[in-house]
Each structure stands twice: as structure tokens, then as C-alpha cells.
């Protein structure tokens, strides 16, 4: 027997959930099918021995326009990171802090040894368009590294910036769209990222809670085919005819189901360690600012310093992130521990491994020129949404879901 519905949303990540809730609010009959056992897509949180462990180090920035518009941030009880970086230098660790949000660290920042006047001038020259440009100029876009080189930002400040951006963009070649990087700079300058009290998956769960019909999980779609004036979707023994289908699965699965080409994806290896003592009392991200980093990590942080809810009382949770990709050797656990100890300048002898996440498809590539608002309509009338159709971010996923809902509502009923 084949069921029927008005709109079927395939995928319960941020884009699919945002699309479904907007369609439902507009009075449309909507069903959501999700392949995994819970909502969230690439945003998942596990509870292991009292620790909250996200699958891949992610943060929520409340300054994203889409987050301000569609997310109840207060209900998430966001726990903010310190507004700055701890930078490993050759023989010391220095602080680079936001002068407005961390005024108590201004003196340490000035004494960091990282603020060479020429490098600072170059950094300001590069970042200025993020705060003065009201409209995008696609013709002026290019690779991030080339834009930074032209700005004159160099030395240890540039090394620290490169490592920070590598952890955000999940690439260290500087191949990402400079326009996209500048968008992120503006968001980081105007908002302080944090972690929800119940983990990052609290975000998609909040979106899902507004749906009147629960998401049907553990339902992996195998085929999507035209069927007269509708679309037939199969998942195991389940079959449904939908007037409209929104394909909001991960980019690789969406390409397989829609018959298109999958976008290039970037990967990350994240380790989570438990310890009885914190290797640092700082609630900031730690990066390696040396010209030749001492290991594979792009960042590390004592998560429990910023987000106490992530660890049981008396314990500490530490995360480390390294890049994955073709031609890049997979770091061993010993490689990771060694570099983490070097970044923190602390022993890792008492660290216990809580989880290790190897995520090859963590984030879609965002090469220049930046093209947000890509066409959503695919073959056979499918609407395809996700951060790969907008910008590679939480903001992009939410906006893409919103655009997909508008596309469905714009069709005749």
C-alpha cells in the first residue's frame, strides 16, 4: 500500500526542520523522514559517562541573522567561550582577546608580542570590508589566502589567524571564498560563540519540537521518482506519493538521490578527552601560532571551562581538532595527545579518551566566487536545500530551509 501526503521533507537536519516548521505554520500537511535515529543531521550530541560529546567540534554563534530570527537562543542556555585566542608561540603562550568583550585582557594582548604594527595594519585592511560593505561584490571575490597576502598581514599574527580560520573553515590552503570568510569575521566580531547547556543537538531538537507530527527516524530513502502528477518516495517497505518533495539530506546523499554531482566536502578528526585536572584555566580556543606548527591540530579547548554542563562535577572535558582530506595523513591518538600537550604546555598523562570522531564529510567546500541563493529546484520538481545551496554554516542551513519553504508555498496547491 502506498500512502500519500502534500509535502515530504527528506532529512531532519537544520535545513529540513526549518523548512518543515515554516510549511506547517503556513497550514501545509508536512511529513519528515530522517535516515538516522534522531534529528540533527551533522549536528549530534552523545552522552558518554556523564560527558556531553558533540560529533565534531561545533559552536553556535548567536550573531548569525538566521539564528536571531528563528532560534530561541535563551532557551538553549548558551554557555559562551572567551572572546579571544590562546596562541602557542615558540617559547610561550600568548593571549589575543577582543578588546571590547574582554577588557580585562587588553594589557595581556598588548604584551603578547603578536601585534607587530605592520601585521596589525594588514589585518585591519583585510577585515575592513566585513564592516563597511553592505552589498556583496562577487566579481571582487577570490581565495582567502590571496586576499590575506595582498593585505600585508604576516608574521605570528598571520599564523595565528590562519590556524583559527583553518579550524572554522576546515581547510588550511586558504582556498575558501574570501567574501565568505569576511562574513564569518563579522559574525565573530559581533557575537561570542557558545555551546547549549544540553549540547549542540539541542538546536535541531528545538526546531523539531515545534512540529505537530514527530519526525519519522530510521527511515532511509532509497529512491525518488516521478509518478504522474506526484513524486514516489521509497524507504525499505515504506512507499509514499507526495505532491512535493524537499530533499534536505546531507550533500552527498542528496546528490545520490537527485542524480546530481556531490559538492566537494571537507573533513575533521575530533578527539574528546577527560581529565581530573584542566590543562589550562582559560575558556578560549588554543591555536598554534608558530610558523611551523608542532603537530596536526588546528585547535584545542578545555570545553568544560566554557561549558561546565559538558562534564560531570570534578572532571574536565578537552577537545582537539585536526583536518582530514586527500593526501593528508590520518593523525594517530599519540600525535594528537603530543600536540595538545604542547599547545597547553601541560602533561596529558592523566587524559582518558572519551570519544574519537572521524568525519570525512563535515562541511561543504565554499570556493570563490561566493554564490549564496543557488537554485533549489532539481530534477522531477524536487526542491533541494541545505548549507551546500547557501553558505557552509548554521546560518546557511537555516536560510536554505526558509527558501525551500517559500519555493513550495509559491507553487500552486
Rosetta blueprint (number, residue, H / E / L):
1 X L
2 X L
3 X E
4 X E
5 X E
6 X E
7 X E
8 X E
9 X E
10 X E
11 X L
12 X L
13 X L
14 X H
15 X H
16 X H
17 X H
18 X H
19 X H
20 X H
21 X H
22 X H
23 X H
24 X H
25 X H
26 X L
27 X L
28 X L
29 X L
30 X E
31 X E
32 X E
33 X E
34 X L
35 X L
36 X L
37 X L
38 X L
39 X L
40 X L
41 X L
42 X L
43 X L
44 X L
45 X E
46 X E
47 X E
48 X E
49 X L
50 X L
51 X E
52 X E
53 X E
54 X E
55 X L
56 X L
57 X L
58 X L
59 X L
60 X E
61 X L
62 X L
63 X L
64 X L
65 X H
66 X H
67 X H
68 X H
69 X H
70 X H
71 X L
72 X L
73 X H
74 X H
75 X H
76 X H
77 X L
78 X L
79 X E
80 X E
81 X L
82 X L
83 X L
84 X E
85 X E
86 X E
87 X E
88 X E
89 X L
90 X L
91 X L
92 X L
93 X E
94 X E
95 X E
96 X E
97 X E
98 X L
99 X L
100 X L
101 X L
102 X L
103 X H
104 X H
105 X H
106 X H
107 X H
108 X H
109 X H
110 X H
111 X L
112 X L
113 X L
114 X L
115 X L
116 X L
117 X H
118 X H
119 X H
120 X H
121 X H
122 X H
123 X H
124 X H
125 X H
126 X H
127 X H
128 X L
129 X H
130 X H
131 X H
132 X H
133 X L
134 X L
135 X L
136 X L
137 X L
138 X H
139 X H
140 X H
141 X L
142 X L
143 X E
144 X H
145 X H
146 X H
147 X H
148 X H
149 X H
150 X H
151 X H
152 X L
153 X L
154 X L
155 X H
156 X H
157 X H
158 X H
159 X H
160 X H
161 X H
162 X H
163 X H
164 X H
165 X H
166 X H
167 X H
168 X H
169 X H
170 X L
171 X L
172 X L
173 X L
174 X L
175 X L
176 X E
177 X E
178 X H
179 X H
180 X H
181 X H
182 X H
183 X H
184 X H
185 X H
186 X H
187 X H
188 X H
189 X H
190 X H
191 X L
192 X L
193 X L
194 X E
195 X E
196 X L
197 X L
198 X L
199 X L
200 X L
201 X H
202 X H
203 X H
204 X H
205 X H
206 X H
207 X H
208 X H
209 X H
210 X L
211 X L
212 X L
213 X L
214 X L
215 X L
216 X E
217 X L
218 X L
219 X L
220 X L
221 X L
222 X L
223 X E
224 X E
225 X E
226 X E
227 X E
228 X L
229 X L
230 X E
231 X E
232 X E
233 X E
234 X E
235 X E
236 X L
237 X L
238 X E
239 X E
240 X E
241 X E
242 X E
243 X E
244 X E
245 X E
246 X E
247 X E
248 X L
249 X L
250 X L
251 X H
252 X H
253 X H
254 X H
255 X H
256 X H
257 X H
258 X H
259 X L
260 X L
261 X L
262 X L
263 X L
264 X L
265 X E
266 X E
267 X E
268 X E
269 X E
270 X E
271 X E
272 X E
273 X E
274 X E
275 X E
276 X L
277 X L
278 X L
279 X L
280 X L
281 X L
282 X L
283 X L
284 X L
285 X E
286 X E
287 X E
288 X E
289 X L
290 X L
291 X L
292 X L
293 X L
294 X L
295 X L
296 X L
297 X E
298 X E
299 X E
300 X E
301 X E
302 X E
303 X H
304 X H
305 X H
306 X H
307 X L
308 X H
309 X H
310 X H
311 X L
312 X L
313 X L
314 X L
315 X L
316 X E
317 X E
318 X E
319 X E
320 X E
321 X E
322 X E
323 X E
324 X E
325 X L
326 X L
327 X L
328 X L
329 X L
330 X L
331 X L
332 X L
333 X H
334 X H
335 X H
336 X H
337 X H
338 X H
339 X H
340 X H
341 X H
342 X H
343 X H
344 X H
345 X L
346 X L
347 X L
348 X L
349 X L
350 X L
351 X L
352 X E
353 X E
354 X E
355 X E
356 X E
357 X E
358 X E
359 X E
360 X E
361 X E
362 X E
363 X E
364 X E
365 X L
366 X L
367 X E
368 X L
369 X L
370 X L
371 X L
372 X L
373 X L
374 X L
375 X L
376 X L
377 X E
378 X L
379 X H
380 X H
381 X H
382 X L
383 X E
384 X E
385 X L
386 X L
387 X H
388 X H
389 X H
390 X L
391 X L
392 X L
393 X L
394 X H
395 X H
396 X H
397 X H
398 X H
399 X H
400 X H
401 X H
402 X H
403 X H
404 X H
405 X H
406 X H
407 X H
408 X H
409 X H
410 X L
411 X L
412 X L
413 X L
